[in-house]
Amino acid sequence: MTTKQQARVGVYGAGSWGTALAAALARNGHQVRLWGRDSTALSAIAQQHCNSRYLPEAALPDSLQIEPDFAALAAWNSHPLLVVPSHAFVECVRELHQYNPNLAGVAWATKGFEPGSGRFLHEVVGEVFGDLVSQAVVTGPTFAKEVAAGMPSALTVHSGDLEYAQQVAALLHGNTLRAYSGNDIAGAELGGAMKNVLAVATGIADGMGLGLNARAGLITRGLNEMMRLNAALGGRVETIMGLAGLGDLVLTCTGDLSRNRRLGLALGRGVSIEDAVAQIGQVVESVQTADEVMRLARRHQLDLPIAEHVLAVLHKQITPAEGLQSLLAREQKPEYPQPLFKE
């Protein structure tokens, strides 16, 4: 499939990222319909051709249609793209299956794990739809505001079914949005989720005024933690060193459009977590993701000090200053005590 072939794409989730991806798909010439839970907000988007809450500066393509009826959209679309928060993902997948159980494939741009269980989202889709449905995750270093504005961006689509990954990538690939493909779905999901936790750490350091050296050190050692957990899960090193891992990590740790970085900045400046989340005004995935990352780490008996300290700060077990002191007090050791991957 190429982007010249028109497809019917249903985008589920009318937040900033869902709206941006819907706009990009519409600009690529596809039939695109956007659904969200808030019917009032959907009506405003339809009337204004703009998502005034999340993307007030981005004019949406005239061809982008709003669909307030979930069942109608599920029956209509041949290419569903789920872009709801991770805590709403399971419900959305179940509804999609209820209204269209015979879909050939399901793609999502949600980042995170299933809250409470720590399951990867592809495991959720597989449980609901069965093993025969193709699955794909859309991820990478992309801020919604810039994608919506048509600024140059790159992302990647991973699936156990490489042909399906390439199909979804072809839908997204356009003049200003480059879409790559791969077949390491678990590694891609891990990178997209775990970078949010590490962005809180770098945000805290910057909020405390610790300098650029500290930021670079946290990003690099955070990447090390991501690579070690990915290796324990059987993932590929190329995935973590690519757009889904390193690319997304650098963007989220350094760009102030990142909600997770902004949460860290506020915590580093002494703002409470409740006030920080309220000021951001959107879902901050790291608050739940930190629990799931450390659940995986303990399952595989891994020491992930940065992620562990972020979790402790988010649960108010330690202050950011205490977390910094604890990290700096760790004993000296080799940078790589043992190879991450076997030759």
Stockholm file with secondary structure:
# STOCKHOLM 1.0

chainA/1-343         MTTKQQARVGVYGAGSWGTALAAALARNGHQVRLWGRDSTALSAIAQQHCNSRYLPEAALPDSLQIEPDFAALAAWNSHPLLVVPSHAFVECVRELHQYNPNLAGVAWATKGFEPGSGRFLHEVVGEVFGDLVSQAVVTGPTFAKEVAAGMPSALTVHSGDLEYAQQVAALLHGNTLRAYSGNDIAGAELGGAMKNVLAVATGIADGMGLGLNARAGLITRGLNEMMRLNAALGGRVETIMGLAGLGDLVLTCTGDLSRNRRLGLALGRGVSIEDAVAQIGQVVESVQTADEVMRLARRHQLDLPIAEHVLAVLHKQITPAEGLQSLLAREQKPEYPQPLFKE
#=GR chainA/1-343 SS CCTTSCCEEEEECCSHHHHHHHHHHHHTTCEEEEECSCHHHHHHHHHHTSBTTTBTTCCCCTTCEECCCHHHHHHHCSEEEECCCHHHHHHHHHHHHHHCTTCSEEEECCCSBCTTTCCBHHHHHHHHHCTTSEEEEEESSCCHHHHHTTCCEEEEEECSSHHHHHHHHHHHCCSSEEEEEESCHHHHHHHHHHHHHHHHHHHHHHHTTCCHHHHHHHHHHHHHHHHHHHHHTTCCHHHHTSIIIIIHHHHHHHCTTCHHHHHHHHHHTTCCHHHHHHHHCSCCTHHHHHHHHHHHHHHTTCCCHHHHHHHHHHTTSSCHHHHHHHHHTSCCCCSCSSCSSCC
#=GC SS_cons         CCTTSCCEEEEECCSHHHHHHHHHHHHTTCEEEEECSCHHHHHHHHHHTSBTTTBTTCCCCTTCEECCCHHHHHHHCSEEEECCCHHHHHHHHHHHHHHCTTCSEEEECCCSBCTTTCCBHHHHHHHHHCTTSEEEEEESSCCHHHHHTTCCEEEEEECSSHHHHHHHHHHHCCSSEEEEEESCHHHHHHHHHHHHHHHHHHHHHHHTTCCHHHHHHHHHHHHHHHHHHHHHTTCCHHHHTSIIIIIHHHHHHHCTTCHHHHHHHHHHTTCCHHHHHHHHCSCCTHHHHHHHHHHHHHHTTCCCHHHHHHHHHHTTSSCHHHHHHHHHTSCCCCSCSSCSSCC
//
